[in-house]
Amino acid sequence: MQISALVVGATGIAGRGVSQELVDRGADVLGLSRKAEGLTKGVTHVAADLLDAEDVNKAVLGLTPTHVYFTTWSRQANEEENIRVNAGMVRTLLDALSRAGRVQHVALVTGLKHYLGPFDAYVKSGTLPLTPVREEQPRLDIPNFYYSQEDEVYEAAKRDGFTWSIHRPHTIIGKAIGNAMNMGSTLAAYASICKETGRRFKFPGSAAQWNGLSDMTDTRILAKQLVWASTNDLAKNGAYNITNGDIFRWSWMWPRIAKWFGVASEGFAGQIAPLEAEMASDAEIWRAMASKYGLVEADLWRVASPWHTDLDLSRPIEVMTDMAASRRLGFSAFQSTEDAFHDLFTTLRQDKVIP
């Protein structure tokens, strides 16, 4: 590919995926992150803290990327702070790159909270979003840092003349140690602990999630759509949902994950049983497992993020994603979600992240 790419958040779950896709296609890839740990082979590291404007300005000085893939965010205590910090990171980066005047396209990864809002939004209001979610649905009349991030991209695009694309995955499956939202690795760690201790692999979520339809997003599918939208003239200046292309029920998927790990599964037991509470005392168990099996990460909370898995699986509604916008324009990639889980679990085992 004859582009020069800058992947922002290159060591995260989405950043690793798009970095690999770009490297595989022969692009020149720069990866911006605070640390190089977990950087994709073939990516040149750019060290910068997006919370520090001066640091970002110094880091990108002299860089002339044509395509920017913004894949990271920073979790804050409340939505007001989420907006301030995460919109600020987008603005800081695009302001710094504006000086070079070479950026042709900016792709921003957000997610389905664009339609659902922060988790407690519909819990407090009692108003449930319409599903399947579609790109044509208007913004919710509530604060949402995704909206603020989008607005920063739109304003910079008007100023600098680049095209843009917005990408809204559902829960992302992929490998990334230390990632803040990582259901695949969380379930892998939880199942491994269950196998080690003889505990049952208990579904932590709601009846609606257990019985309803759902979908997910493999990081490889997300990466393909990011590159497709950023290099296809028909797709530029659009917002796109992105999932694997299949649907499932957790009542079907949960026991299949349990079977892969060789543990006994337990389905919805009548009420939500948060995974964060279930795993609260497992850090020392994991540390012992890391020593016993030679695992590469002894800190359980760098492998698992049960709080995020709880947010997804405790929703009081089923959540499905319509992908008509990109399908109409020719994006046809597909990935089996069960295979995505199995591929991730196999990778985590081969790389000694799980036993």
C-alpha positions as CSV (number, residue, x, y, z in Angstrom):
1,M,0.0,0.0,0.0
2,Q,1.3,3.4,-0.9
3,I,0.3,5.1,2.3
4,S,2.2,6.2,5.4
5,A,0.1,5.2,8.4
6,L,0.1,6.4,12.0
7,V,-1.7,4.0,14.4
8,V,-2.6,5.8,17.6
9,G,-2.9,3.4,20.5
10,A,-0.8,0.9,18.6
11,T,-0.4,-1.6,21.5
12,G,-4.1,-1.7,22.3
13,I,-6.6,-4.3,21.1
14,A,-7.8,-2.4,18.1
15,G,-4.4,-0.8,17.4
16,R,-2.6,-4.1,17.2
17,G,-5.3,-5.4,14.8
18,V,-5.0,-2.5,12.3
19,S,-1.2,-2.4,12.6
20,Q,-1.0,-6.0,11.6
21,E,-3.4,-5.5,8.6
22,L,-1.4,-2.5,7.4
23,V,1.9,-4.3,7.8
24,D,0.5,-7.4,5.9
25,R,-0.5,-5.0,3.1
26,G,3.0,-3.5,2.9
27,A,2.2,-0.1,4.3
28,D,4.8,2.0,6.1
29,V,3.4,2.0,9.7
30,L,4.2,4.2,12.7
31,G,2.7,3.1,16.0
32,L,2.1,5.8,18.7
33,S,1.8,4.7,22.3
34,R,3.4,5.4,25.6
35,K,5.4,2.2,25.6
36,A,6.6,-0.2,22.9
37,E,5.5,-3.4,24.8
38,G,3.1,-5.3,22.6
39,L,4.0,-3.4,19.4
40,T,3.3,-5.3,16.2
41,K,6.4,-6.6,14.4
42,G,7.2,-4.3,11.5
43,V,5.8,-1.1,13.2
44,T,8.1,1.8,14.1
45,H,7.4,3.0,17.6
46,V,6.6,6.6,18.3
47,A,6.6,7.2,22.1
48,A,4.1,9.8,23.3
49,D,1.6,10.4,26.1
50,L,-1.6,11.8,24.5
51,L,-2.4,13.5,27.8
52,D,0.6,15.7,27.4
53,A,0.3,18.1,24.5
54,E,4.0,19.2,24.6
55,D,5.1,15.5,24.5
56,V,2.8,14.8,21.5
57,N,4.1,17.9,19.6
58,K,7.7,16.8,20.1
59,A,6.9,13.2,19.2
60,V,5.2,13.9,15.9
61,L,7.6,16.7,14.8
62,G,8.9,15.8,11.4
63,L,6.4,12.9,10.9
64,T,4.3,13.1,7.7
65,P,1.7,10.3,7.9
66,T,-1.0,10.3,5.2
67,H,-3.5,8.1,7.1
68,V,-4.2,8.3,10.8
69,Y,-6.0,5.5,12.7
70,F,-7.1,6.7,16.2
71,T,-7.9,3.5,18.2
72,T,-7.4,4.5,21.9
73,W,-9.3,6.0,24.8
74,S,-8.7,6.7,28.5
75,R,-11.2,5.6,31.1
76,Q,-12.2,8.3,33.6
77,A,-14.3,8.5,36.7
78,N,-17.4,10.1,35.0
79,E,-18.6,11.0,31.6
80,E,-17.7,14.7,32.0
81,E,-14.1,13.7,32.5
82,N,-14.3,11.1,29.7
83,I,-15.4,13.9,27.4
84,R,-12.7,16.3,28.6
85,V,-9.8,13.8,28.4
86,N,-10.8,11.7,25.3
87,A,-11.8,14.6,23.1
88,G,-8.7,16.4,24.3
89,M,-6.5,13.5,23.1
90,V,-8.0,13.6,19.6
91,R,-7.7,17.4,19.4
92,T,-4.1,17.3,20.7
93,L,-3.0,14.8,18.1
94,L,-4.7,16.4,15.1
95,D,-3.5,19.9,16.1
96,A,0.0,18.6,16.2
97,L,-0.2,16.8,12.9
98,S,-1.9,19.8,11.2
99,R,1.4,21.6,11.0
100,A,2.8,19.0,8.6
101,G,-0.2,19.3,6.3
102,R,0.1,15.8,4.9
103,V,-2.8,14.0,6.5
104,Q,-5.3,12.7,3.9
105,H,-7.6,10.6,6.1
106,V,-8.4,10.1,9.7
107,A,-10.2,7.0,11.0
108,L,-11.7,7.0,14.5
109,V,-12.7,3.9,16.4
110,T,-15.6,4.4,18.9
111,G,-18.2,1.8,19.6
112,L,-21.9,1.0,20.3
113,K,-22.1,3.3,23.2
114,H,-22.8,5.8,20.4
115,Y,-26.3,4.3,20.4
116,L,-26.6,2.9,23.9
117,G,-25.0,5.7,25.8
118,P,-22.9,5.1,29.0
119,F,-24.2,2.0,30.7
120,D,-26.2,3.7,33.4
121,A,-27.9,6.1,30.9
122,Y,-30.7,3.8,30.0
123,V,-30.8,2.2,33.5
124,K,-31.5,5.7,35.0
125,S,-33.8,6.9,32.3
126,G,-35.7,3.7,31.8
127,T,-35.5,4.2,28.1
128,L,-34.0,1.3,26.2
129,P,-32.3,2.0,22.8
130,L,-33.8,0.5,19.7
131,T,-31.9,-2.6,18.4
132,P,-30.5,-3.6,16.0
133,V,-28.6,-0.4,16.1
134,R,-28.2,1.4,12.8
135,E,-25.9,4.2,11.6
136,E,-28.9,6.4,10.7
137,Q,-30.0,6.6,14.4
138,P,-29.6,10.1,15.8
139,R,-27.3,10.9,18.7
140,L,-28.8,10.5,22.2
141,D,-29.6,13.7,24.1
142,I,-27.0,12.9,26.8
143,P,-23.3,13.6,27.3
144,N,-21.2,11.0,25.4
145,F,-17.4,11.2,24.9
146,Y,-17.8,9.4,21.5
147,Y,-19.7,12.4,20.2
148,S,-17.1,14.8,21.4
149,Q,-14.3,12.7,19.8
150,E,-16.2,12.7,16.5
151,D,-16.7,16.5,16.6
152,E,-13.0,17.0,17.0
153,V,-12.4,14.9,13.9
154,Y,-15.1,16.9,12.0
155,E,-13.6,20.2,13.0
156,A,-10.1,19.2,12.1
157,A,-11.3,17.8,8.7
158,K,-12.9,21.2,7.9
159,R,-9.7,23.0,8.8
160,D,-7.1,20.7,7.2
161,G,-9.1,19.2,4.3
162,F,-8.7,15.5,5.0
163,T,-11.4,12.8,4.7
164,W,-12.6,10.8,7.7
165,S,-14.4,7.6,8.7
166,I,-15.9,6.6,12.1
167,H,-16.0,2.9,13.1
168,R,-18.4,1.5,15.7
169,P,-17.5,-2.0,16.8
170,H,-19.4,-4.1,19.4
171,T,-17.3,-5.9,22.0
172,I,-13.8,-6.5,20.4
173,I,-12.1,-9.9,20.5
174,G,-8.3,-9.8,20.2
175,K,-5.0,-10.0,22.0
176,A,-3.7,-7.1,23.9
177,I,-2.2,-7.3,27.4
178,G,-3.1,-4.4,29.7
179,N,-6.1,-3.4,27.6
180,A,-9.0,-1.7,29.5
181,M,-11.8,-3.5,27.6
182,N,-10.9,-7.1,26.8
183,M,-13.7,-9.7,27.1
184,G,-11.9,-12.4,25.2
185,S,-8.8,-12.4,27.5
186,T,-11.0,-11.9,30.5
187,L,-13.1,-15.0,29.8
188,A,-9.9,-16.9,29.0
189,A,-8.3,-16.0,32.3
190,Y,-11.6,-16.7,34.2
191,A,-12.0,-20.2,32.5
192,S,-8.3,-21.0,33.2
193,I,-8.8,-20.1,36.9
194,C,-12.0,-22.2,37.0
195,K,-10.1,-25.2,35.6
196,E,-7.2,-24.7,38.0
197,T,-9.5,-24.4,41.1
198,G,-12.3,-26.8,40.1
199,R,-14.9,-23.9,40.1
200,R,-17.8,-23.8,37.6
201,F,-17.6,-21.4,34.7
202,K,-20.6,-19.2,35.7
203,F,-22.4,-16.8,33.4
204,P,-22.2,-13.4,35.1
205,G,-24.8,-11.5,33.1
206,S,-28.5,-10.8,32.7
207,A,-31.4,-12.9,31.4
208,A,-31.7,-10.6,28.4
209,Q,-28.1,-11.2,27.4
210,W,-28.3,-14.9,28.1
211,N,-31.5,-15.5,26.1
212,G,-31.2,-12.6,23.6
213,L,-29.3,-12.3,20.4
214,S,-25.8,-10.7,20.3
215,D,-22.8,-10.1,18.1
216,M,-19.2,-9.2,18.5
217,T,-16.2,-7.8,16.5
218,D,-13.0,-9.6,15.8
219,T,-10.1,-7.2,15.8
220,R,-9.1,-8.5,12.3
221,I,-12.6,-7.6,10.9
222,L,-12.3,-4.1,12.5
223,A,-8.9,-3.7,10.9
224,K,-10.1,-4.7,7.5
225,Q,-12.9,-2.1,7.7
226,L,-10.6,0.6,8.9
227,V,-8.2,0.1,6.0
228,W,-11.1,-0.3,3.5
229,A,-12.8,2.9,4.5
230,S,-9.6,4.9,4.6
231,T,-8.5,3.8,1.1
232,N,-11.9,3.5,-0.8
233,D,-13.2,6.8,-2.1
234,L,-16.9,5.6,-1.9
235,A,-16.5,4.9,1.8
236,K,-14.8,8.1,2.9
237,N,-16.7,10.6,5.1
238,G,-19.0,8.0,6.6
239,A,-19.8,6.3,9.9
240,Y,-19.9,2.5,9.9
241,N,-21.0,-0.2,12.4
242,I,-18.6,-3.2,12.3
243,T,-19.2,-6.7,13.6
244,N,-18.2,-10.2,12.5
245,G,-21.4,-10.7,10.5
246,D,-22.9,-13.5,12.5
247,I,-25.2,-13.5,15.5
248,F,-25.5,-15.8,18.5
249,R,-27.1,-16.3,22.0
250,W,-24.9,-16.5,25.1
251,S,-26.9,-19.5,26.1
252,W,-25.3,-21.2,23.0
253,M,-21.9,-19.6,23.2
254,W,-21.1,-19.9,26.9
255,P,-21.1,-23.7,27.1
256,R,-19.0,-23.9,24.0
257,I,-16.4,-21.7,25.5
258,A,-16.5,-23.8,28.6
259,K,-16.0,-26.9,26.5
260,W,-12.9,-25.4,24.8
261,F,-11.3,-25.0,28.3
262,G,-12.6,-28.3,29.6
263,V,-14.6,-26.8,32.5
264,A,-18.2,-27.2,33.7
265,S,-20.4,-24.3,32.7
266,E,-23.3,-22.8,34.6
267,G,-25.8,-20.6,32.8
268,F,-28.0,-17.7,34.0
269,A,-29.0,-18.5,37.5
270,G,-31.9,-16.1,38.0
271,Q,-30.0,-13.0,38.8
272,I,-26.8,-11.1,37.7
273,A,-23.7,-12.5,39.3
274,P,-20.9,-9.9,38.5
275,L,-17.7,-11.4,37.3
276,E,-15.8,-8.6,39.0
277,A,-16.9,-9.9,42.4
278,E,-16.4,-13.5,41.3
279,M,-12.8,-12.8,40.4
280,A,-12.1,-10.3,43.2
281,S,-9.9,-12.7,45.2
282,D,-8.2,-14.4,42.2
283,A,-5.1,-12.2,41.8
284,E,-2.9,-14.4,44.0
285,I,-4.3,-17.6,42.4
286,W,-3.3,-16.2,39.1
287,R,0.2,-15.2,40.3
288,A,0.7,-18.8,41.5
289,M,-0.5,-20.1,38.1
290,A,1.9,-17.8,36.3
291,S,4.8,-19.2,38.4
292,K,3.6,-22.8,37.9
293,Y,3.0,-22.6,34.2
294,G,5.6,-20.0,33.2
295,L,3.1,-17.4,32.1
296,V,4.3,-14.1,30.7
297,E,2.0,-11.9,32.8
298,A,1.6,-12.6,36.6
299,D,-0.7,-9.6,37.1
300,L,-4.2,-10.8,36.5
301,W,-5.6,-7.3,36.0
302,R,-3.3,-6.8,33.0
303,V,-4.9,-9.9,31.4
304,A,-8.5,-9.6,32.6
305,S,-10.9,-6.6,32.8
306,P,-14.0,-8.1,34.5
307,W,-15.6,-4.7,35.1
308,H,-15.9,-4.3,31.3
309,T,-17.2,-7.8,30.7
310,D,-19.8,-7.1,33.4
311,L,-21.0,-3.9,31.7
312,D,-21.5,-5.8,28.4
313,L,-23.1,-9.0,29.8
314,S,-25.4,-7.3,32.4
315,R,-27.3,-5.1,29.8
316,P,-31.1,-5.4,30.2
317,I,-31.5,-5.8,26.5
318,E,-30.2,-7.8,23.6
319,V,-27.8,-5.9,21.4
320,M,-27.4,-6.5,17.7
321,T,-25.7,-4.4,15.1
322,D,-26.9,-3.6,11.5
323,M,-24.1,-3.2,9.0
324,A,-26.1,-2.1,6.0
325,A,-24.1,1.1,5.5
326,S,-20.8,-0.6,4.7
327,R,-22.4,-3.7,3.0
328,R,-24.1,-1.4,0.5
329,L,-20.7,0.0,-0.4
330,G,-19.1,-3.4,-0.9
331,F,-17.5,-4.3,2.4
332,S,-18.1,-8.0,2.7
333,A,-15.6,-9.4,5.2
334,F,-17.0,-12.1,7.6
335,Q,-15.7,-13.9,10.7
336,S,-17.3,-16.6,12.7
337,T,-17.5,-15.4,16.3
338,E,-16.9,-18.8,17.8
339,D,-13.8,-19.2,15.6
340,A,-12.7,-15.8,16.7
341,F,-12.8,-16.9,20.4
342,H,-11.0,-20.1,19.6
343,D,-8.3,-18.3,17.6
344,L,-7.7,-15.9,20.4
345,F,-7.6,-18.7,23.1
346,T,-5.2,-20.6,20.9
347,T,-3.0,-17.5,20.5
348,L,-3.1,-16.7,24.3
349,R,-2.1,-20.3,25.1
350,Q,0.7,-20.4,22.5
351,D,2.1,-17.1,23.8
352,K,1.9,-18.3,27.4
353,V,-0.6,-15.7,28.5
354,I,-2.9,-18.5,29.7
355,P,-1.9,-22.1,30.7
